Amino acid sequence: MNKDLNKVVLRLTISLALLISLNLYNTSCAFGEVGKLDLLIQNQEKQEELKEKINELDNILESKNNQLKIENDQYVSSEDKKELEVVTVSFVPQEYETSEKDEISSEILALEENKNILDKELQDAIIEGVQLEKTIEEEVKSKLKSEDIEFITGIWPLNDYKNISSGYGYRIHPITNVKSFHKGIDIPAPQDTDVLATDDGIVSFSGYQNGYGNVVKIKHFDGKTTVYAHNNSNVVKEGDIVKQGDIISKVGTTGNSTGNHVHFEIIVNGKNINPIEGVIK
């Protein structure tokens, strides 16, 4: 009776924890109107939480299955007993051995049931996220069309630092001393100065890339892409949803660089444009 009660309590505990965690997302949206971008950010957070919980359950399930295997491996088949011709004496009552295995099996079943619920919730969240992203893009496209503009103007990527040490266009490269086309602008600033997202979007790349050093690339909802290079460190990771003004990296001099600065580019329809035309200085 006590063992059956323990099984019920186990299932109720897991289900209750699951229910509470899944309701946090909906509850957070119930205290007032939330913008679609905020909903998309919350959706991403929800997906990450669900993935963590699923991973935790997978680890627990692996442990429980190993435990059950050990329990099963403790028994030798009757055929093996005959071949070995060994008389064994069990010091553990058979009823206890069976109930232990049954209890582990019941725990595994409860964990698998709750994992299935989490998997379904994650799939629903992924679909919801895709739909939200598509809705935002459609609204931005409608804005571009109504205002007859190609892209939305963003903010300057650094607070307080407005000087440009190297402009857009042909120049003598400071390292190779060869004339080449500079696809962006260089904005000098002290090491670890905050680099800001110039507009809302999704991080399409965050890592180290050849001469760019540590670089962050953001795909914006109006279709343009912005690039922030030579960072000392990147704050965001690929797939992160960022809002205009969010800190995405820290100024540095990684890659082919002669000093602390952010190399900033804007790409529209696959072609680089002069960044000065795409932000408000």
C-alpha positions in Angstrom: 0.0 0.0 0.0 2.8 2.4 0.9 4.7 1.6 -2.3 1.6 2.3 -4.4 1.1 5.6 -2.5 4.7 6.6 -3.2 4.2 6.0 -6.9 1.1 8.2 -7.0 3.0 10.9 -5.0 5.9 10.7 -7.5 3.6 11.2 -10.5 1.7 14.0 -8.9 5.0 15.8 -7.9 6.4 15.6 -11.4 3.2 16.6 -13.0 2.7 19.6 -10.7 6.2 20.8 -11.3 5.6 20.5 -15.0 2.3 22.3 -14.8 3.8 25.2 -12.9 6.7 25.7 -15.3 4.5 25.6 -18.4 2.1 28.2 -16.9 4.8 30.7 -16.2 5.0 31.8 -19.8 1.2 32.4 -20.1 1.0 34.1 -16.7 3.8 36.6 -17.6 1.6 37.7 -20.6 -1.5 38.2 -18.5 -0.5 41.4 -16.7 -1.0 43.7 -19.7 -0.6 43.9 -23.5 2.8 42.7 -24.6 4.3 43.6 -28.0 4.9 40.8 -30.5 8.7 41.1 -30.3 8.5 40.7 -26.5 6.2 37.7 -27.0 8.8 36.3 -29.4 11.6 36.8 -26.8 9.4 35.1 -24.1 8.7 32.3 -26.6 12.4 31.7 -27.1 13.0 31.7 -23.3 10.2 29.2 -22.9 11.8 26.9 -25.6 15.1 27.1 -23.8 13.5 26.2 -20.4 11.6 23.3 -22.0 14.8 22.0 -23.6 16.6 22.1 -20.2 13.8 20.2 -18.5 13.7 17.6 -21.3 17.4 17.2 -21.0 17.1 16.8 -17.2 14.4 14.1 -17.7 16.6 12.3 -20.2 19.4 12.2 -17.7 17.1 10.9 -15.0 15.6 8.3 -17.4 19.1 7.1 -18.3 20.0 6.7 -14.7 16.7 4.9 -13.9 17.1 2.6 -16.9 20.7 1.7 -15.9 19.4 1.0 -12.4 16.7 -1.3 -13.8 19.3 -3.1 -15.9 21.5 -3.7 -12.9 18.5 -5.1 -11.0 17.8 -7.4 -14.0 21.4 -8.4 -14.4 21.5 -9.7 -10.8 19.4 -12.7 -11.8 20.9 -15.6 -13.6 18.6 -17.5 -16.0 17.5 -21.0 -15.1 19.5 -22.4 -18.1 22.6 -20.8 -16.9 22.0 -22.2 -13.4 21.8 -25.7 -14.8 25.0 -25.3 -16.8 26.9 -23.9 -13.9 25.3 -26.5 -11.5 25.6 -24.0 -8.7 23.1 -23.8 -5.9 22.3 -20.2 -5.0 20.8 -18.9 -1.8 19.0 -15.6 -1.9 19.1 -13.6 1.2 16.6 -11.1 -0.2 12.9 -12.1 -0.3 11.6 -12.5 -3.9 8.7 -10.3 -3.2 11.1 -7.4 -2.3 13.2 -7.9 -5.4 10.1 -7.9 -7.6 8.6 -4.8 -5.9 11.9 -2.9 -6.3 11.9 -3.6 -10.1 8.3 -2.7 -10.4 8.8 0.6 -8.5 11.7 1.6 -10.8 9.6 0.6 -13.9 6.7 2.7 -12.6 9.1 5.7 -12.1 10.4 5.3 -15.6 6.9 5.2 -17.0 5.9 8.4 -15.1 9.1 10.2 -16.3 8.4 9.1 -19.9 4.8 10.3 -19.8 6.0 13.7 -18.5 8.8 13.9 -21.1 6.1 13.3 -23.8 4.1 16.2 -22.5 7.2 18.4 -22.6 8.1 17.3 -26.1 4.6 18.2 -27.3 4.8 21.6 -25.5 8.2 22.3 -27.1 6.9 21.5 -30.6 3.9 23.9 -30.0 6.3 26.6 -28.8 8.5 26.2 -31.9 5.4 26.5 -34.2 4.2 29.5 -32.2 7.6 31.2 -32.5 7.8 30.7 -36.2 4.3 32.2 -36.6 5.2 35.2 -34.4 8.4 35.8 -36.4 6.5 35.6 -39.7 3.9 38.1 -38.4 6.5 40.6 -37.3 8.2 40.3 -40.7 4.9 40.9 -42.5 4.2 43.9 -40.4 7.6 45.4 -41.1 7.2 44.7 -44.8 3.9 46.5 -44.7 5.5 49.5 -43.1 8.3 49.6 -45.7 5.7 49.5 -48.5 3.5 52.2 -47.0 6.4 54.5 -46.3 8.1 53.6 -49.6 11.4 52.9 -48.0 13.9 50.1 -48.5 14.8 49.5 -44.9 14.3 50.9 -41.4 16.9 53.4 -40.1 18.6 52.2 -36.9 20.5 53.8 -34.1 24.3 54.4 -33.8 26.0 51.2 -32.5 28.0 53.0 -29.8 26.9 55.4 -27.1 29.1 58.6 -26.8 31.6 57.5 -29.5 30.7 59.1 -32.9 34.1 59.5 -34.6 34.9 57.4 -37.7 38.6 56.4 -38.1 38.1 54.7 -41.5 35.1 55.4 -43.7 33.2 53.3 -46.3 34.8 52.8 -49.7 38.3 52.4 -51.2 41.2 52.9 -48.9 44.8 51.8 -48.3 44.5 48.9 -45.9 46.3 49.7 -42.6 47.8 46.2 -42.4 48.4 45.1 -46.0 49.1 48.6 -47.4 47.1 47.6 -50.4 44.2 49.6 -51.9 41.0 47.7 -51.2 37.3 48.3 -50.7 36.3 48.9 -47.0 32.8 47.4 -46.7 31.9 49.3 -43.5 33.1 52.0 -41.1 35.4 51.8 -38.2 34.4 53.5 -34.9 37.1 53.7 -32.3 36.3 53.3 -28.6 37.9 52.0 -25.4 38.2 48.3 -25.0 35.0 46.7 -23.6 32.7 49.6 -24.5 29.2 48.3 -25.1 28.3 47.6 -28.7 24.5 48.0 -29.4 22.1 46.4 -31.8 21.1 49.1 -34.2 17.6 47.6 -34.8 15.4 44.7 -33.7 16.4 41.3 -35.2 17.8 37.8 -34.7 21.5 37.0 -34.3 22.4 35.0 -37.4 26.1 34.5 -36.4 28.2 35.0 -33.3 31.8 33.7 -33.3 35.3 34.1 -34.7 35.6 34.8 -38.4 39.0 35.2 -40.1 40.1 38.9 -40.3 36.9 40.0 -38.6 37.9 38.4 -35.3 35.0 38.1 -32.9 32.0 39.1 -35.0 28.2 39.4 -34.5 25.8 39.4 -37.4 22.1 40.3 -37.0 19.4 39.6 -39.5 16.7 42.3 -39.1 13.0 41.9 -39.7 13.1 44.4 -42.6 15.6 42.1 -44.4 18.8 44.0 -43.8 21.9 42.5 -42.0 24.2 44.4 -39.7 27.8 43.3 -38.9 29.8 44.2 -35.8 33.4 43.0 -35.9 36.7 42.9 -34.0 34.9 42.5 -30.7 36.8 41.7 -27.6 33.9 39.4 -26.7 30.5 38.6 -27.9 27.6 38.9 -25.5 24.9 37.2 -27.7 24.8 33.8 -29.3 23.4 32.6 -32.6 19.6 32.5 -32.6 19.2 35.2 -29.9 16.4 37.7 -30.4 17.6 41.2 -29.8 15.9 44.6 -29.5 17.2 47.9 -30.7 19.8 49.1 -28.1 20.5 45.7 -26.6 24.2 45.1 -25.7 25.5 42.5 -28.2 29.2 42.6 -27.8 32.2 44.5 -26.3 34.6 46.7 -28.3 38.0 45.1 -29.0 40.8 44.6 -31.5 40.5 40.9 -32.4 41.3 39.7 -36.0 43.1 42.0 -38.4 43.0 45.2 -36.4 45.3 47.9 -35.4 43.4 49.1 -32.3 40.2 49.0 -30.3 37.2 49.8 -32.5 34.0 48.3 -33.9 33.9 47.6 -37.7 30.3 48.2 -38.6 28.5 47.1 -41.8 25.0 47.2 -43.2 24.0 44.8 -46.0 20.7 45.4 -47.9 19.5 42.9 -50.5 22.8 41.2 -50.5 24.9 44.3 -51.1 26.9 46.5 -48.6 25.7 50.1 -48.4 27.4 53.0 -46.6 26.5 52.5 -43.0 26.1 56.2 -42.5 23.0 56.0 -44.7 21.4 53.3 -42.5 21.7 54.7 -38.9 21.1 58.0 -37.1 24.4 59.3 -35.8 
